Amino acid sequence: MKPKVRFVDIKPYGEKFLLSDPIGISPPLLITPDLLFILSLLDGSREIREVQVEFLKGTGKIIASDELLEIIKFLDENFLLYNERFISKLKEERQKLFQKGYREPSHAGEAYPNEPEKLKSFIENTLQDGENFQENAVGIIVPHMDLRVANKVYGKVYSLIKGKNPDLV
């Protein structure tokens, strides 16, 4: 078995690290530096025994096979391993999203207003910032940034498709 941890966001959080899932399938987890090191070793190229050896070399600590297998089981239960179980869950979540037709706003009330009228006004003002920007766009790629910080960029880019009905958003 050569377990592989899938992509997650990792941020320092005091003396620990916060793992967050950018696609929202797995819950956020607070982990120790030792566990972070173990995750770095679970890249799909090492057998369990090799992970143990590398962990010993890197930390000077021994991790028992049973303990490592429990960690791997926990990661799998939380869809943090890139394997068939995760791929199946991802397909299931995508299917739910396509059936629903939209994605729930994840930053409403934080990065942009939560109330419909205030949000509409915010979007209209953002688009108005870009009205003098004229290009003939066939598609757009927009950075994922806080709307409060990058609304002028968003205004310019999204104004290119204002009034159009794109096939995919």
TORTITI-551153 format. One line per 5 residues: number of its first residue (from 1); their letters; for each residue x negated, y, z of N, C-alpha, C. Coordinates in steps of 0.2 Angstrom, whole numbers, plus 2048, in hexadecimal, padded with zeros to 3 digits. Each point is the difference from the previous one (the first is absolute). Example, Ala and Ser with C-alpha at 12.3 -4.5 7.8 and 13.67 -1.06 7.14 Angstrom:
BEGIN
1 = as = 7BE:7E4:827:804:806:800:7FC:806:800 | 802:805:7FC:7FC:806:801:804:805:803;
! end
This chain:
BEGIN
1 = mkpkv = 7FC:7FA:800:804:806:800:7FC:806:800 | 801:805:7FB:7FC:806:800:805:806:800 | 803:802:806:805:805:801:7FD:807:7FD | 805:803:7FE:7FE:807:7FD:806:805:803 | 7FD:805:803:804:805:803:802:805:7FA;
6 = rfvdi = 806:802:7FF:802:804:7FB:7FF:808:802 | 801:804:7FB:7FE:807:801:805:803:806 | 7FD:803:805:804:804:805:7FC:807:801 | 803:805:803:7FD:806:802:7FD:7FF:807 | 7FA:802:801:7FD:7FF:806:7FD:807:803;
11 = kpyge = 803:802:806:7FD:806:802:7FE:800:808 | 7FB:803:801:7FD:800:807:806:802:805 | 801:7FD:806:805:802:805:7FD:7FF:806 | 7FC:806:803:7FC:7FF:806:7FB:7FB:7FF | 7FF:7FB:804:7FB:7FB:800:803:7FA:7FB;
16 = kflls = 806:800:7FE:802:7FB:7FC:802:803:7F9 | 803:7FB:7FC:802:802:7F9:807:7FF:7FF | 803:804:7FC:808:7FF:7FE:800:7FE:7F9 | 803:7FA:800:801:7FD:7F9:807:802:7FE | 801:803:7FA:807:801:7FE:801:7FE:7F9;
21 = dpigi = 805:7FE:7FE:802:7FD:7F9:803:805:7FC | 7FC:802:7FB:803:805:7FB:806:7FE:7FC | 801:7F9:800:807:7FF:7FD:805:7FE:805 | 7FF:800:806:805:800:805:802:7F9:802 | 7FD:7FA:7FE:802:7FA:801:7FE:7FE:807;
26 = sppll = 7FA:801:802:7FD:7FE:807:801:806:805 | 801:7FE:806:800:806:805:7F9:802:801 | 800:807:803:7FA:802:802:7FD:7FC:806 | 7F9:800:800:7FD:7FC:805:7FA:804:802 | 7FF:7FF:807:7FA:803:803:7FB:7FB:801;
31 = itpdl = 7FA:800:7FE:7FB:7FB:800:7F9:802:803 | 7FD:7FB:803:7F9:802:803:7FB:800:7FA | 7FA:803:801:7FA:800:7FC:7FE:7F9:7FE | 801:7FB:804:7FE:7F9:7FF:805:7FD:7FB | 806:801:801:805:7FE:7FB:800:803:7F9;
36 = lfils = 7FE:807:800:7FF:803:7FA:7FA:7FD:7FC | 7FB:7FE:804:7FA:7FC:7FD:802:7FA:7FD | 804:7FC:804:803:7FA:7FD:804:801:7FA | 804:805:800:804:801:7FA:7FC:802:7FA | 7FA:803:801:7FB:802:7FA:7FD:7FA:7FE;
41 = lldgs = 800:7FA:804:7FD:7FA:7FD:805:7FC:7FD | 806:801:801:806:7FC:7FC:801:803:7FA | 7FB:7FF:7FB:801:803:7F9:801:7FB:7FB | 802:7FA:802:801:7FB:7FB:7FA:7FC:7FE | 7FA:802:802:7FA:7FD:7FE:7FD:7FB:805;
46 = reire = 803:800:806:7FD:7FC:805:804:7FB:803 | 7FE:7FA:802:803:7FB:804:800:802:807 | 805:7FD:804:800:802:807:7F9:7FF:804 | 7FD:7FB:7FE:7F9:7FF:803:7FB:806:7FF | 801:802:7F9:7FB:806:7FE:802:806:804;
51 = vqvef = 807:801:801:802:806:803:7FD:800:807 | 800:7FA:803:7FE:800:807:7F8:801:800 | 7FD:7FE:7FC:7F8:801:7FF:7FF:807:7FF | 803:804:7FC:7FF:807:7FE:803:804:806 | 805:7FE:804:802:804:806:7FB:7FF:805;
56 = lkgtg = 7FD:7FA:801:7FA:7FF:805:7FA:805:7FE | 7FF:800:7FA:7FA:804:7FE:801:807:801 | 806:802:7FE:802:807:801:801:803:807 | 803:7FC:804:802:802:807:7FC:7FD:805 | 7FD:7FA:7FF:7FC:7FC:805:805:7FD:805;
61 = kiias = 807:7FF:7FD:805:7FD:804:802:7FA:7FC | 802:7FB:804:803:7F9:7FD:807:801:800 | 803:7FE:7FA:808:800:800:801:7F8:7FE | 804:7FD:804:802:7F9:7FF:805:800:7FA | 800:7FA:7FD:804:7FE:7FA:807:801:802;
66 = delle = 802:7FE:806:807:801:802:802:807:800 | 7FC:804:803:802:807:801:800:804:7F9 | 7FB:7FE:7FC:800:803:7F9:806:7FE:7FC | 802:7F9:801:806:7FE:7FC:807:803:803 | 800:802:806:805:803:803:801:807:7FD;
71 = iikfl = 7FA:804:7FF:800:806:7FD:803:800:7F9 | 7FD:7FB:7FC:802:7FF:7F9:808:7FF:800 | 802:7FB:805:807:7FF:800:804:806:801 | 7FE:804:805:803:807:802:800:804:7FA | 7FB:801:7FC:7FF:804:7FA:805:7FE:7FB;
76 = denfl = 801:7F9:7FF:804:7FD:7FB:808:802:802 | 801:7FF:806:807:801:803:802:807:7FF | 7FB:805:800:802:807:7FE:7FE:802:7F9 | 800:7FB:7FC:7FF:802:7F9:7FA:804:7FE | 7FA:7FF:804:7FA:804:7FF:7FB:7FC:7FC;
81 = lyner = 801:7F9:7FE:7FC:7FD:7FC:803:800:7F9 | 7FB:800:7FB:802:800:7F9:800:7F9:7FE | 807:7FD:801:801:7F9:7FE:807:7FF:7FD | 802:7FA:7FF:806:7FF:7FD:806:802:804 | 7FF:800:807:805:802:804:801:808:7FF;
86 = fiskl = 7FB:803:800:800:808:7FF:803:801:7F9 | 7FE:7FD:7FB:802:802:7F9:808:7FE:800 | 802:7FB:803:807:7FE:800:804:806:804 | 7FD:802:806:804:806:803:800:806:7FC | 7FA:802:7FD:800:806:7FC:805:7FF:7FA;
91 = keerq = 801:7FB:7FD:805:7FF:7FB:807:801:803 | 801:7FD:806:807:801:803:801:807:801 | 7FB:804:803:801:807:802:801:804:7F9 | 7FC:7FE:7FB:801:804:7FA:807:7FF:7FD | 803:7FA:800:806:7FE:7FE:806:804:804;
96 = klfqk = 7FF:800:806:804:804:805:800:808:7FD | 7FA:802:7FF:800:807:7FE:803:801:7F9 | 7FF:7FC:7FC:803:801:7F9:808:7FF:800 | 802:7FC:805:807:7FF:800:803:806:804 | 7FD:803:804:802:806:804:800:806:7FB;
101 = gyrep = 7FB:800:7FC:7FF:806:7FB:7FC:806:802 | 7FE:800:806:7FC:805:803:7FD:7FE:806 | 7FA:804:802:7FC:7FE:806:802:805:805 | 801:7FE:806:802:804:806:7FA:805:801 | 802:807:801:7FA:805:801:7FD:7FE:807;
106 = shage = 7F9:800:7FF:7FC:7FE:806:7FE:806:804 | 800:806:7FD:7FD:806:804:805:805:800 | 807:7FF:7FF:805:805:801:800:802:807 | 800:807:801:800:803:806:7F9:802:802 | 7FB:7FD:7FD:7F9:801:802:7FD:804:7FA;
111 = aypne = 7FF:7FD:7FA:7FC:803:7FB:805:804:7FB | 807:7FF:801:805:804:7FC:806:800:804 | 805:804:7FF:806:801:804:804:7F9:800 | 803:7FF:805:805:7FA:801:807:801:7FD | 802:807:801:807:801:7FE:800:801:7F9;
116 = peklk = 806:7FE:7FD:800:800:7F8:800:807:7FD | 803:805:803:800:807:7FE:7F9:803:800 | 7FD:7FF:806:7F9:803:801:7FB:7FC:7FB | 801:7FA:7FF:7FC:7FC:7FC:801:803:7F9 | 806:801:7FE:801:802:7F9:7FD:807:7FF;
121 = sfien = 801:804:805:7FD:807:7FF:7F8:800:800 | 7FD:7FB:804:7F9:7FF:800:7FD:7FE:7F9 | 804:7FB:7FD:7FE:7FD:7FA:801:806:7FA | 805:803:801:801:806:7FB:7FB:805:800 | 7FE:802:806:7FA:805:801:7FA:7FD:7FE;
126 = tlqdg = 7FF:7F9:801:7F9:7FD:7FE:800:800:7F8 | 805:7FE:7FD:801:800:7F9:7FF:807:7FD | 803:805:803:7FF:807:7FE:7F9:802:800 | 7FC:7FE:804:7F9:802:801:7FC:7FD:7F9 | 803:7FC:7FD:7FC:7FD:7FA:804:802:7F9;
131 = enfqe = 804:804:800:804:802:7FA:7FC:803:7FB | 7FA:804:802:7FC:803:7FB:7FB:7FB:7FD | 800:7FA:802:7FB:7FB:7FD:804:7FC:7FB | 7FD:801:7FA:804:7FD:7FA:7FB:7FB:7FC | 802:7FA:800:7FD:7FB:7FC:805:7FB:7FE;
136 = navgi = 7FE:7FC:7FB:805:7FC:7FD:7FE:7F9:803 | 803:7FE:806:7FE:7FA:803:804:7FA:7FE | 7FD:7FA:7FF:803:7FA:7FF:800:7FB:806 | 7FC:802:805:800:7FD:806:7FC:804:805 | 801:7FF:806:7FC:803:805:7FD:7FB:806;
141 = ivphm = 7FB:802:802:7FD:7FD:806:7FF:805:805 | 802:7FF:806:800:805:805:7FD:7FD:807 | 7FB:804:803:7FD:7FD:806:805:800:805 | 7FF:7FB:805:804:7FF:805:7FD:804:806 | 803:806:801:7FE:805:805:806:803:803;
146 = dlrva = 7FF:802:806:805:804:804:803:805:7FC | 807:800:7FF:803:805:7FC:7FF:807:803 | 7FF:801:807:7FF:807:802:7FA:803:7FE | 7FB:7FB:7FF:7F9:802:7FE:7FF:801:7F9 | 803:7FC:7FC:7FF:7FF:7F9:806:802:7FC;
151 = nkvyg = 805:804:802:806:802:7FD:7FF:804:7F9 | 7FA:804:800:7FF:803:7FA:7FE:7FB:7FA | 7FC:7FB:802:7FE:7FB:7FB:806:7FC:7FE | 804:7FE:805:806:7FC:7FE:805:805:7FC | 800:806:801:804:804:7FC:7FE:801:7F9;
156 = kvysl = 7FA:800:7FF:7FD:801:7F9:801:7F9:7FD | 7FF:7FA:803:800:7FA:7FC:807:7FE:7FF | 805:800:806:806:7FE:7FF:805:805:7FB | 7FD:806:800:804:805:7FB:800:7FD:7F9 | 7FB:7FC:7FF:7FF:7FE:7F9:805:7FB:7FE;
161 = ikgkn = 803:7FD:805:806:7FB:7FE:807:803:803 | 800:806:802:806:803:802:805:7FF:7FB | 806:7FE:801:805:7FF:7FB:800:7FA:7FC | 7FB:7FC:800:7FF:7FA:7FC:802:7FA:804 | 802:7FB:7FD:802:7FA:803:7FB:7FA:7FF;
166 = pdlv = 7FB:800:804:7FB:7FB:7FF:802:7F9:801 | 7FD:7FB:7FD:802:7F9:800:7FE:7FD:807 | 7FA:803:802:7FD:7FD:807:7FE:805:804 | 801:800:806:7FE:805:805:7FC:7FC:806;
! end
